[in-house]
Amino acid sequence: MVRRYLSVISLAEARELVERSFPAIPGVVRVPVTTGAVGRITAGPIFARFSVPAIHLSAMDGIAVRSADTRGASEQHPVTLPVAVRVNTGNIVPPGYDAVVMIEDVWVEGETYTIRKPVSPWQHIRPVGEDIGESEMILPQGHRIRPQDVGALANYGVTEVAVKNVRAGLIPTGSELVPAGEMPPPGKVVESNTLMAAAVLEEAGVEAHRYAIVPDDYDRIRDAVRRGVAENDILFVSAGSSAGTRDYTADIVRDLGEVLAHGVAIKPGKPVIIGRIEGKPVIGLPGYPLAAATVLREIVLPFIARYGLSVPRPECVDARLTTSLHSDIGTDEFVLLSVGRIGDRWVAVPQSRGAGVQMSAVRANAYLQIPAQKEGVEAGETMSVRLTVPRAEAEEAVLITGSHDPALDYLADLIRPRDVDIHSTHVGSMGGVIALKKQECHAAPMHLLSPDGTYNIHYLERYLPGADLVLLCVAERQQGVMSRDGLTIDDLPGRTFINRQKGSGTRVLFDHVLTKRGIAPAAIPGYDREATTHLAVALAVRTGEADAGMGVYSAAKALGLAFVPVATERYELAIHRAMLDDPRIAALVETVSSEAFKRVLRDLGGYETGETGVLRGLRG
């Protein structure tokens, strides 16, 4: 019998279900002020054990006096004090004295002190309790303890603090999993979901405990869940929430307690389970990483906030979307984005929407919610997006959209210390030209071969007539045939091939070479199969999915493939000239021109650096 989800509920219903089903009462633990207090939330008010200062102290280097003895002192009528005591800053002021005169204002003759102006009572004295009085409140309940609070707590006699505590257990399930740090054999994957989930929870102040991997065995998972419920306030079971033959989580939760919901109308993240065992919440996380992350962010963290813990609140900006996104009515969809500021507006470039593509989350600095009542959003539409980094960091983003080259990753690494964060999107050279025309990127990498044998300018003049542009040369690079056994262009008919996407410079070059050689694309099996990067082509060749592909030498070298050169081409970044005044773009130009970047290119192989860093203008 095919098992199905329970009736799928909406995201709003899921949040309301969790809120009404569980009281969210945190535990309380005591932690030392000296270790583990920073970032924790106080469970109650904290009071000073003693006054600071505990006795009157001098605030200056000078003499302690009786203020009444200084009355009438002036430049015309100096007063020699009958009694006074020499004190330094921080010294105890002896009983009977109620003021301190700075030593600069005292004339000292032997054991006598003369002054020429009066002082008021308690002048230059730190009285008892000036900083804080005994039993005075230092911090209220619900306060997130900061580094500056730790020093104050110690100074006021507090050695331990009572803080709110929520303990969460995370059980990874699946016979295909291996622990993080191990190289997975074929058919196995590294268990990373609970590692990510623990980090999300700990950032919010939850005490997270990861259990050992449990294989796909009903009884063993059941025993692990029973133990996890006993030892924690909240339990998460990673994977096993879908409807496959070895997805046991829902049945186990039902066996030990009750399933409140199985299936929420969110994408990614639909298979989530919300259950209750012994009155405690048990959440079944989907196995795909981005699906699990969505459940944590959209359902779990709002619930954690009800415990009074410190849940991050993302900042929102209004950004114009570069690409249309279709979405299913009735489902709240969350799309990861790379956002950057271009001029006075924000631009948002969607990342891959695959639930298993973890690099989308790594590359993204924002995300977008497409509401359940919308069929999608159109390119050019301005939407409110939520940042996943501080706004200042998002301001550092430089959007590079167009042709892929492995050197862009190294460029991003070299420029990062200059507070520039490169976000590359690989849509091919023509895709970059269109993005540049719409002013949806800062720079467009391209290598488009013109009919006259030159590169790039012909296409920019055609598609951006009149635009004031510059071209920054990254390098002249070798393109050729990558294979496992040294295939040439003439060997390709009848051999399986993997191509680059239409509009890419590599595809334009390949078609040009085929035409010159009189080879019909239909003679090459796989000609219509497309990849978006040189490394993706190289991987397909190395794994045997294809006999050959077209790409740059550095990708072939990185994966140990044979390479037969076909052409040397000019790989450049097209930039609106006005952008050169932007400090981020100025840093980009300087980094490309640097000797450090040229050394990287030479080490990668297949690049000529004689033109690297050269700017040439283009004005229609």
PALUMMAR-637803 format. One record per residue (C-alpha): residue number from 0; z negated, y negated, x. Coordinates in steps of 0.02 Angstrom, whole numbers, plus 50000, padded with zeros to 5 digits. Example, Ala and Ser with C-alpha at 12.3 -4.5 7.8 and 13.67 -1.06 7.14 Angstrom:
2
0 / 49610 / 50225 / 50615;
1 / 49643 / 50053 / 50684;
END
This chain:
620
0 / 50000 / 50000 / 50000;
1 / 50046 / 49827 / 50066;
2 / 49893 / 49717 / 50078;
3 / 49915 / 49535 / 50029;
4 / 49817 / 49375 / 50042;
5 / 49701 / 49326 / 49904;
6 / 49760 / 49180 / 49799;
7 / 49804 / 49046 / 49928;
8 / 49701 / 48888 / 49907;
9 / 49739 / 48711 / 49963;
10 / 49665 / 48628 / 50116;
11 / 49560 / 48513 / 50007;
12 / 49495 / 48664 / 49910;
13 / 49454 / 48755 / 50073;
14 / 49352 / 48608 / 50137;
15 / 49261 / 48592 / 49971;
16 / 49229 / 48780 / 49967;
17 / 49148 / 48778 / 50138;
18 / 49044 / 48626 / 50094;
19 / 48972 / 48697 / 49934;
20 / 48949 / 48875 / 50000;
21 / 48841 / 48837 / 50153;
22 / 48694 / 48716 / 50173;
23 / 48736 / 48665 / 50353;
24 / 48556 / 48653 / 50411;
25 / 48548 / 48648 / 50601;
26 / 48419 / 48737 / 50705;
27 / 48307 / 48643 / 50825;
28 / 48281 / 48682 / 51009;
29 / 48190 / 48591 / 51147;
30 / 48287 / 48553 / 51305;
31 / 48230 / 48473 / 51468;
32 / 48276 / 48290 / 51487;
33 / 48332 / 48325 / 51665;
34 / 48458 / 48461 / 51617;
35 / 48560 / 48489 / 51461;
36 / 48507 / 48337 / 51360;
37 / 48661 / 48228 / 51379;
38 / 48777 / 48244 / 51229;
39 / 48648 / 48330 / 51120;
40 / 48594 / 48258 / 50952;
41 / 48410 / 48216 / 50927;
42 / 48327 / 48318 / 50791;
43 / 48194 / 48187 / 50757;
44 / 48131 / 48020 / 50823;
45 / 48068 / 48016 / 51003;
46 / 47920 / 47906 / 51051;
47 / 47856 / 47838 / 51216;
48 / 47707 / 47931 / 51288;
49 / 47644 / 47776 / 51379;
50 / 47681 / 47591 / 51397;
51 / 47802 / 47526 / 51527;
52 / 47739 / 47436 / 51621;
53 / 47567 / 47512 / 51598;
54 / 47483 / 47359 / 51676;
55 / 47530 / 47178 / 51708;
56 / 47653 / 47166 / 51853;
57 / 47723 / 47023 / 51953;
58 / 47906 / 46986 / 51918;
59 / 47925 / 46882 / 52076;
60 / 47868 / 46866 / 52257;
61 / 47733 / 46732 / 52251;
62 / 47551 / 46701 / 52209;
63 / 47451 / 46755 / 52057;
64 / 47360 / 46606 / 51981;
65 / 47259 / 46550 / 51832;
66 / 47383 / 46443 / 51735;
67 / 47245 / 46322 / 51685;
68 / 47219 / 46279 / 51870;
69 / 47399 / 46215 / 51884;
70 / 47386 / 46080 / 51750;
71 / 47438 / 45907 / 51808;
72 / 47527 / 45967 / 51964;
73 / 47677 / 45860 / 52011;
74 / 47772 / 45794 / 52161;
75 / 47660 / 45640 / 52159;
76 / 47502 / 45737 / 52127;
77 / 47505 / 45907 / 52214;
78 / 47366 / 46027 / 52168;
79 / 47278 / 46139 / 52292;
80 / 47226 / 46293 / 52195;
81 / 47043 / 46346 / 52199;
82 / 47091 / 46531 / 52190;
83 / 47255 / 46626 / 52207;
84 / 47314 / 46798 / 52267;
85 / 47473 / 46836 / 52361;
86 / 47583 / 46962 / 52266;
87 / 47756 / 47035 / 52284;
88 / 47880 / 47089 / 52151;
89 / 47811 / 47241 / 52060;
90 / 47631 / 47217 / 52120;
91 / 47488 / 47229 / 51997;
92 / 47426 / 47058 / 51942;
93 / 47236 / 47062 / 51968;
94 / 47124 / 47037 / 51816;
95 / 47085 / 46854 / 51781;
96 / 47258 / 46791 / 51830;
97 / 47389 / 46751 / 51698;
98 / 47539 / 46681 / 51792;
99 / 47638 / 46696 / 51953;
100 / 47710 / 46550 / 52053;
101 / 47866 / 46591 / 52154;
102 / 47831 / 46583 / 52339;
103 / 47973 / 46455 / 52358;
104 / 47868 / 46333 / 52256;
105 / 47708 / 46356 / 52359;
106 / 47651 / 46263 / 52515;
107 / 47542 / 46380 / 52616;
108 / 47414 / 46313 / 52739;
109 / 47307 / 46450 / 52809;
110 / 47214 / 46525 / 52660;
111 / 47253 / 46381 / 52541;
112 / 47399 / 46365 / 52419;
113 / 47466 / 46198 / 52356;
114 / 47590 / 46177 / 52212;
115 / 47685 / 46027 / 52144;
116 / 47724 / 46084 / 51966;
117 / 47623 / 46174 / 51832;
118 / 47658 / 46348 / 51762;
119 / 47636 / 46413 / 51586;
120 / 47533 / 46567 / 51540;
121 / 47620 / 46733 / 51582;
122 / 47757 / 46649 / 51680;
123 / 47842 / 46772 / 51799;
124 / 47731 / 46914 / 51739;
125 / 47791 / 47076 / 51662;
126 / 47655 / 47107 / 51534;
127 / 47596 / 47280 / 51479;
128 / 47728 / 47357 / 51366;
129 / 47861 / 47226 / 51403;
130 / 47992 / 47367 / 51413;
131 / 47913 / 47481 / 51284;
132 / 47741 / 47507 / 51211;
133 / 47648 / 47671 / 51197;
134 / 47700 / 47761 / 51035;
135 / 47851 / 47647 / 51013;
136 / 48011 / 47738 / 50960;
137 / 48138 / 47765 / 51099;
138 / 48275 / 47853 / 50999;
139 / 48296 / 47890 / 50814;
140 / 48349 / 48056 / 50742;
141 / 48534 / 48093 / 50741;
142 / 48563 / 47999 / 50904;
143 / 48687 / 48067 / 51031;
144 / 48595 / 48063 / 51197;
145 / 48690 / 47962 / 51328;
146 / 48668 / 47958 / 51517;
147 / 48573 / 47793 / 51507;
148 / 48455 / 47869 / 51379;
149 / 48405 / 48008 / 51499;
150 / 48337 / 47887 / 51629;
151 / 48240 / 47792 / 51497;
152 / 48165 / 47949 / 51421;
153 / 48103 / 48007 / 51591;
154 / 48033 / 47834 / 51629;
155 / 47936 / 47833 / 51467;
156 / 47854 / 48001 / 51497;
157 / 47967 / 48115 / 51395;
158 / 48007 / 48279 / 51483;
159 / 48081 / 48377 / 51337;
160 / 48176 / 48327 / 51182;
161 / 48202 / 48417 / 51017;
162 / 48387 / 48424 / 50978;
163 / 48493 / 48494 / 50839;
164 / 48565 / 48663 / 50879;
165 / 48703 / 48764 / 50797;
166 / 48744 / 48931 / 50876;
167 / 48918 / 49002 / 50851;
168 / 48978 / 49175 / 50900;
169 / 49160 / 49213 / 50938;
170 / 49225 / 49391 / 50931;
171 / 49402 / 49422 / 50998;
172 / 49486 / 49575 / 50922;
173 / 49645 / 49667 / 50968;
174 / 49693 / 49816 / 51075;
175 / 49831 / 49711 / 51154;
176 / 49708 / 49588 / 51233;
177 / 49651 / 49576 / 51413;
178 / 49516 / 49457 / 51476;
179 / 49563 / 49287 / 51546;
180 / 49594 / 49297 / 51732;
181 / 49683 / 49465 / 51726;
182 / 49871 / 49485 / 51740;
183 / 49924 / 49566 / 51576;
184 / 50036 / 49719 / 51591;
185 / 50190 / 49730 / 51479;
186 / 50140 / 49729 / 51296;
187 / 49971 / 49648 / 51330;
188 / 49918 / 49466 / 51316;
189 / 49776 / 49364 / 51388;
190 / 49636 / 49329 / 51264;
191 / 49632 / 49139 / 51257;
192 / 49594 / 49097 / 51075;
193 / 49405 / 49112 / 51087;
194 / 49408 / 49019 / 51253;
195 / 49495 / 48874 / 51167;
196 / 49385 / 48887 / 51012;
197 / 49226 / 48885 / 51116;
198 / 49286 / 48727 / 51204;
199 / 49322 / 48642 / 51037;
200 / 49151 / 48689 / 50970;
201 / 49056 / 48642 / 51128;
202 / 49139 / 48472 / 51131;
203 / 49064 / 48446 / 50957;
204 / 48891 / 48499 / 51019;
205 / 48892 / 48679 / 50959;
206 / 48815 / 48815 / 51068;
207 / 48959 / 48939 / 51079;
208 / 48942 / 49120 / 51135;
209 / 49096 / 49227 / 51169;
210 / 49079 / 49414 / 51148;
211 / 49180 / 49548 / 51238;
212 / 49350 / 49597 / 51170;
213 / 49341 / 49727 / 51032;
214 / 49493 / 49842 / 51013;
215 / 49575 / 49876 / 50845;
216 / 49445 / 49998 / 50781;
217 / 49367 / 49968 / 50610;
218 / 49194 / 50034 / 50651;
219 / 49181 / 49945 / 50818;
220 / 49234 / 49779 / 50744;
221 / 49113 / 49805 / 50600;
222 / 48969 / 49835 / 50721;
223 / 49017 / 49681 / 50821;
224 / 49023 / 49574 / 50664;
225 / 48853 / 49636 / 50606;
226 / 48778 / 49593 / 50775;
227 / 48867 / 49424 / 50781;
228 / 48800 / 49375 / 50611;
229 / 48623 / 49421 / 50663;
230 / 48630 / 49319 / 50824;
231 / 48720 / 49161 / 50765;
232 / 48726 / 49027 / 50632;
233 / 48916 / 49038 / 50617;
234 / 49029 / 49182 / 50665;
235 / 49213 / 49174 / 50710;
236 / 49323 / 49329 / 50719;
237 / 49484 / 49296 / 50814;
238 / 49642 / 49385 / 50752;
239 / 49649 / 49523 / 50623;
240 / 49660 / 49398 / 50478;
241 / 49842 / 49430 / 50430;
242 / 49905 / 49574 / 50323;
243 / 49959 / 49699 / 50455;
244 / 49905 / 49880 / 50466;
245 / 49773 / 49843 / 50599;
246 / 49708 / 49679 / 50527;
247 / 49532 / 49730 / 50476;
248 / 49436 / 49565 / 50468;
249 / 49449 / 49535 / 50281;
250 / 49398 / 49714 / 50239;
251 / 49250 / 49707 / 50358;
252 / 49189 / 49541 / 50288;
253 / 49206 / 49612 / 50113;
254 / 49113 / 49769 / 50167;
255 / 48966 / 49672 / 50242;
256 / 48967 / 49522 / 50125;
257 / 49101 / 49432 / 50026;
258 / 49270 / 49353 / 50057;
259 / 49272 / 49179 / 49981;
260 / 49452 / 49140 / 50027;
261 / 49593 / 49228 / 50119;
262 / 49740 / 49112 / 50142;
263 / 49744 / 48922 / 50147;
264 / 49903 / 48823 / 50115;
265 / 49915 / 48749 / 50290;
266 / 50046 / 48774 / 50423;
267 / 50009 / 48838 / 50550;
268 / 49849 / 48928 / 50499;
269 / 49883 / 49007 / 50329;
270 / 49798 / 49177 / 50363;
271 / 49624 / 49101 / 50389;
272 / 49479 / 49195 / 50309;
273 / 49323 / 49109 / 50242;
274 / 49184 / 49233 / 50212;
275 / 48996 / 49244 / 50192;
276 / 48879 / 49376 / 50263;
277 / 48691 / 49362 / 50244;
278 / 48717 / 49183 / 50186;
279 / 48806 / 49134 / 50346;
280 / 48987 / 49075 / 50363;
281 / 49108 / 49198 / 50442;
282 / 49279 / 49126 / 50485;
283 / 49428 / 49237 / 50523;
284 / 49541 / 49141 / 50641;
285 / 49728 / 49178 / 50647;
286 / 49789 / 49259 / 50807;
287 / 49921 / 49129 / 50849;
288 / 49844 / 48994 / 50960;
289 / 49910 / 48840 / 50869;
290 / 49863 / 48917 / 50701;
291 / 49685 / 48946 / 50762;
292 / 49678 / 48769 / 50832;
293 / 49734 / 48697 / 50665;
294 / 49599 / 48793 / 50570;
295 / 49466 / 48734 / 50692;
296 / 49521 / 48552 / 50682;
297 / 49554 / 48539 / 50495;
298 / 49424 / 48655 / 50418;
299 / 49289 / 48698 / 50544;
300 / 49256 / 48529 / 50626;
301 / 49231 / 48437 / 50460;
302 / 49103 / 48572 / 50418;
303 / 49019 / 48556 / 50589;
304 / 49002 / 48369 / 50559;
305 / 48891 / 48408 / 50410;
306 / 48762 / 48480 / 50530;
307 / 48746 / 48305 / 50602;
308 / 48832 / 48350 / 50765;
309 / 48949 / 48236 / 50861;
310 / 49124 / 48280 / 50802;
311 / 49267 / 48182 / 50883;
312 / 49355 / 48060 / 50767;
313 / 49538 / 48037 / 50814;
314 / 49613 / 47863 / 50816;
315 / 49769 / 47834 / 50713;
316 / 49927 / 47735 / 50753;
317 / 50083 / 47704 / 50651;
318 / 50233 / 47783 / 50738;
319 / 50418 / 47802 / 50701;
320 / 50476 / 47982 / 50697;
321 / 50629 / 48025 / 50803;
322 / 50675 / 48185 / 50710;
323 / 50681 / 48237 / 50528;
324 / 50556 / 48374 / 50483;
325 / 50574 / 48487 / 50332;
326 / 50414 / 48555 / 50256;
327 / 50373 / 48671 / 50110;
328 / 50306 / 48590 / 49953;
329 / 50128 / 48647 / 49921;
330 / 50082 / 48666 / 50105;
331 / 49998 / 48540 / 50218;
332 / 50093 / 48554 / 50382;
333 / 50030 / 48489 / 50549;
334 / 50157 / 48447 / 50683;
335 / 50112 / 48411 / 50864;
336 / 50190 / 48256 / 50940;
337 / 50220 / 48161 / 51100;
338 / 50195 / 47977 / 51060;
339 / 50228 / 47826 / 51169;
340 / 50235 / 47639 / 51150;
341 / 50409 / 47565 / 51169;
342 / 50403 / 47377 / 51159;
343 / 50287 / 47330 / 51015;
344 / 50300 / 47493 / 50918;
345 / 50251 / 47675 / 50935;
346 / 50379 / 47815 / 50939;
347 / 50336 / 47997 / 50897;
348 / 50436 / 48145 / 50964;
349 / 50396 / 48313 / 50880;
350 / 50348 / 48462 / 50989;
351 / 50396 / 48642 / 50951;
352 / 50326 / 48698 / 50782;
353 / 50300 / 48880 / 50834;
354 / 50121 / 48937 / 50804;
355 / 50120 / 49037 / 50966;
356 / 50186 / 48900 / 51081;
357 / 50027 / 48843 / 51169;
358 / 50121 / 48723 / 51283;
359 / 50158 / 48616 / 51130;
360 / 49972 / 48578 / 51121;
361 / 49965 / 48546 / 51308;
362 / 50112 / 48426 / 51303;
363 / 50061 / 48336 / 51143;
364 / 49954 / 48181 / 51134;
365 / 49955 / 48163 / 50944;
366 / 49989 / 48257 / 50783;
367 / 50058 / 48221 / 50611;
368 / 50007 / 48289 / 50441;
369 / 50148 / 48315 / 50316;
370 / 50057 / 48315 / 50148;
371 / 50079 / 48462 / 50030;
372 / 50167 / 48354 / 49902;
373 / 50308 / 48305 / 50022;
374 / 50463 / 48407 / 50066;
375 / 50462 / 48330 / 50239;
376 / 50488 / 48167 / 50330;
377 / 50649 / 48084 / 50385;
378 / 50698 / 48026 / 50558;
379 / 50658 / 47841 / 50573;
380 / 50514 / 47853 / 50449;
381 / 50352 / 47770 / 50505;
382 / 50201 / 47881 / 50482;
383 / 50016 / 47871 / 50523;
384 / 49984 / 47994 / 50666;
385 / 49819 / 48046 / 50744;
386 / 49796 / 48034 / 50931;
387 / 49723 / 48182 / 51026;
388 / 49688 / 48073 / 51178;
389 / 49605 / 47902 / 51195;
390 / 49721 / 47760 / 51143;
391 / 49720 / 47692 / 51322;
392 / 49790 / 47858 / 51383;
393 / 49923 / 47861 / 51248;
394 / 49974 / 47686 / 51306;
395 / 50016 / 47764 / 51476;
396 / 50147 / 47882 / 51403;
397 / 50328 / 47868 / 51459;
398 / 50450 / 47961 / 51346;
399 / 50594 / 48041 / 51442;
400 / 50720 / 48119 / 51324;
401 / 50881 / 48204 / 51374;
402 / 50939 / 48328 / 51505;
403 / 50816 / 48449 / 51584;
404 / 50786 / 48470 / 51769;
405 / 50640 / 48560 / 51853;
406 / 50615 / 48407 / 51964;
407 / 50551 / 48308 / 51813;
408 / 50390 / 48410 / 51816;
409 / 50361 / 48365 / 51998;
410 / 50401 / 48183 / 51960;
411 / 50270 / 48186 / 51822;
412 / 50142 / 48255 / 51945;
413 / 50179 / 48124 / 52079;
414 / 50170 / 47977 / 51960;
415 / 50011 / 48029 / 51866;
416 / 49890 / 47946 / 51990;
417 / 49975 / 47781 / 51945;
418 / 49914 / 47796 / 51765;
419 / 50084 / 47848 / 51699;
420 / 50098 / 48003 / 51591;
421 / 50275 / 48072 / 51577;
422 / 50322 / 48165 / 51417;
423 / 50490 / 48253 / 51434;
424 / 50591 / 48316 / 51287;
425 / 50742 / 48425 / 51325;
426 / 50882 / 48386 / 51202;
427 / 51029 / 48382 / 51322;
428 / 51117 / 48233 / 51398;
429 / 51202 / 48177 / 51236;
430 / 51038 / 48193 / 51141;
431 / 50962 / 48077 / 51270;
432 / 51104 / 47951 / 51250;
433 / 51074 / 47946 / 51062;
434 / 50886 / 47926 / 51087;
435 / 50918 / 47783 / 51209;
436 / 51036 / 47701 / 51083;
437 / 50901 / 47709 / 50949;
438 / 50771 / 47647 / 51075;
439 / 50670 / 47805 / 51047;
440 / 50640 / 47841 / 51232;
441 / 50602 / 47745 / 51390;
442 / 50729 / 47839 / 51495;
443 / 50868 / 47965 / 51461;
444 / 50909 / 48091 / 51599;
445 / 51094 / 48134 / 51599;
446 / 51234 / 48213 / 51701;
447 / 51390 / 48198 / 51592;
448 / 51555 / 48229 / 51680;
449 / 51689 / 48105 / 51628;
450 / 51876 / 48147 / 51617;
451 / 51905 / 48043 / 51774;
452 / 51781 / 48148 / 51873;
453 / 51640 / 48019 / 51875;
454 / 51470 / 48040 / 51795;
455 / 51379 / 47956 / 51651;
456 / 51451 / 47778 / 51642;
457 / 51599 / 47829 / 51532;
458 / 51483 / 47900 / 51398;
459 / 51362 / 47754 / 51402;
460 / 51504 / 47629 / 51382;
461 / 51572 / 47731 / 51237;
462 / 51411 / 47760 / 51141;
463 / 51312 / 47604 / 51189;
464 / 51447 / 47470 / 51204;
465 / 51378 / 47304 / 51261;
466 / 51207 / 47374 / 51307;
467 / 51129 / 47307 / 51466;
468 / 51083 / 47469 / 51554;
469 / 51041 / 47531 / 51727;
470 / 51058 / 47705 / 51799;
471 / 50923 / 47769 / 51917;
472 / 50987 / 47912 / 52024;
473 / 50866 / 48057 / 52034;
474 / 50978 / 48161 / 52146;
475 / 51147 / 48239 / 52167;
476 / 51119 / 48421 / 52126;
477 / 51209 / 48586 / 52134;
478 / 51259 / 48673 / 51973;
479 / 51322 / 48850 / 51975;
480 / 51317 / 49026 / 51906;
481 / 51147 / 49111 / 51910;
482 / 51146 / 49301 / 51908;
483 / 51056 / 49450 / 51979;
484 / 51207 / 49509 / 52081;
485 / 51309 / 49357 / 52135;
486 / 51432 / 49338 / 51990;
487 / 51561 / 49199 / 51995;
488 / 51646 / 49103 / 51855;
489 / 51793 / 49223 / 51863;
490 / 51676 / 49371 / 51838;
491 / 51606 / 49307 / 51673;
492 / 51733 / 49376 / 51547;
493 / 51655 / 49532 / 51473;
494 / 51482 / 49496 / 51548;
495 / 51336 / 49442 / 51439;
496 / 51301 / 49258 / 51458;
497 / 51169 / 49131 / 51404;
498 / 51229 / 48953 / 51380;
499 / 51150 / 48781 / 51369;
500 / 51146 / 48685 / 51206;
501 / 51294 / 48583 / 51143;
502 / 51287 / 48406 / 51210;
503 / 51202 / 48456 / 51372;
504 / 51284 / 48403 / 51534;
505 / 51281 / 48582 / 51594;
506 / 51377 / 48638 / 51439;
507 / 51505 / 48498 / 51466;
508 / 51527 / 48550 / 51648;
509 / 51541 / 48734 / 51603;
510 / 51673 / 48701 / 51469;
511 / 51770 / 48592 / 51593;
512 / 51770 / 48730 / 51724;
513 / 51823 / 48863 / 51596;
514 / 51969 / 48755 / 51541;
515 / 52025 / 48729 / 51721;
516 / 52016 / 48917 / 51753;
517 / 52103 / 48960 / 51590;
518 / 51955 / 49065 / 51529;
519 / 51928 / 49069 / 51340;
520 / 51747 / 49052 / 51282;
521 / 51775 / 49196 / 51162;
522 / 51799 / 49310 / 51312;
523 / 51619 / 49283 / 51366;
524 / 51491 / 49377 / 51260;
525 / 51341 / 49264 / 51227;
526 / 51437 / 49101 / 51250;
527 / 51359 / 49040 / 51086;
528 / 51181 / 49088 / 51133;
529 / 51091 / 48928 / 51185;
530 / 50938 / 48883 / 51289;
531 / 50864 / 48710 / 51310;
532 / 50813 / 48717 / 51494;
533 / 50879 / 48782 / 51659;
534 / 50721 / 48887 / 51681;
535 / 50746 / 48967 / 51510;
536 / 50921 / 49019 / 51564;
537 / 50855 / 49087 / 51730;
538 / 50718 / 49186 / 51640;
539 / 50844 / 49266 / 51523;
540 / 50949 / 49318 / 51672;
541 / 50803 / 49385 / 51773;
542 / 50737 / 49490 / 51627;
543 / 50908 / 49566 / 51596;
544 / 50939 / 49483 / 51428;
545 / 51096 / 49410 / 51504;
546 / 51202 / 49449 / 51655;
547 / 51229 / 49267 / 51699;
548 / 51199 / 49087 / 51651;
549 / 51244 / 48913 / 51711;
550 / 51108 / 48807 / 51791;
551 / 51042 / 48714 / 51941;
552 / 51006 / 48796 / 52108;
553 / 50819 / 48753 / 52103;
554 / 50796 / 48859 / 51945;
555 / 50888 / 49006 / 52023;
556 / 50786 / 48991 / 52182;
557 / 50621 / 48981 / 52086;
558 / 50656 / 49148 / 52000;
559 / 50741 / 49236 / 52145;
560 / 50917 / 49242 / 52072;
561 / 51084 / 49240 / 52159;
562 / 51175 / 49073 / 52145;
563 / 51360 / 49035 / 52162;
564 / 51393 / 48846 / 52168;
565 / 51519 / 48771 / 52048;
566 / 51496 / 48582 / 52065;
567 / 51386 / 48444 / 52135;
568 / 51341 / 48319 / 51999;
569 / 51249 / 48154 / 51985;
570 / 51085 / 48170 / 51887;
571 / 51023 / 47999 / 51831;
572 / 50900 / 47914 / 51716;
573 / 50980 / 47788 / 51598;
574 / 50862 / 47643 / 51559;
575 / 50878 / 47480 / 51463;
576 / 50871 / 47344 / 51596;
577 / 50734 / 47250 / 51501;
578 / 50623 / 47404 / 51525;
579 / 50615 / 47371 / 51712;
580 / 50484 / 47236 / 51679;
581 / 50368 / 47368 / 51604;
582 / 50239 / 47418 / 51737;
583 / 50260 / 47600 / 51688;
584 / 50448 / 47595 / 51718;
585 / 50424 / 47498 / 51879;
586 / 50309 / 47638 / 51937;
587 / 50440 / 47766 / 51885;
588 / 50575 / 47681 / 51989;
589 / 50459 / 47668 / 52139;
590 / 50407 / 47851 / 52127;
591 / 50586 / 47915 / 52114;
592 / 50628 / 47810 / 52267;
593 / 50479 / 47873 / 52367;
594 / 50490 / 47984 / 52519;
595 / 50363 / 48100 / 52437;
596 / 50483 / 48135 / 52292;
597 / 50630 / 48159 / 52410;
598 / 50528 / 48289 / 52505;
599 / 50495 / 48380 / 52342;
600 / 50680 / 48384 / 52303;
601 / 50722 / 48452 / 52475;
602 / 50587 / 48586 / 52458;
603 / 50653 / 48638 / 52287;
604 / 50827 / 48659 / 52358;
605 / 50998 / 48617 / 52288;
606 / 50974 / 48428 / 52289;
607 / 51055 / 48295 / 52396;
608 / 50941 / 48143 / 52412;
609 / 51057 / 48015 / 52492;
610 / 51074 / 47923 / 52325;
611 / 50898 / 47960 / 52260;
612 / 50816 / 47799 / 52198;
613 / 50979 / 47700 / 52193;
614 / 50997 / 47586 / 52040;
615 / 51169 / 47541 / 51976;
616 / 51198 / 47421 / 51834;
617 / 51301 / 47442 / 51678;
618 / 51349 / 47297 / 51565;
619 / 51481 / 47309 / 51433;
END
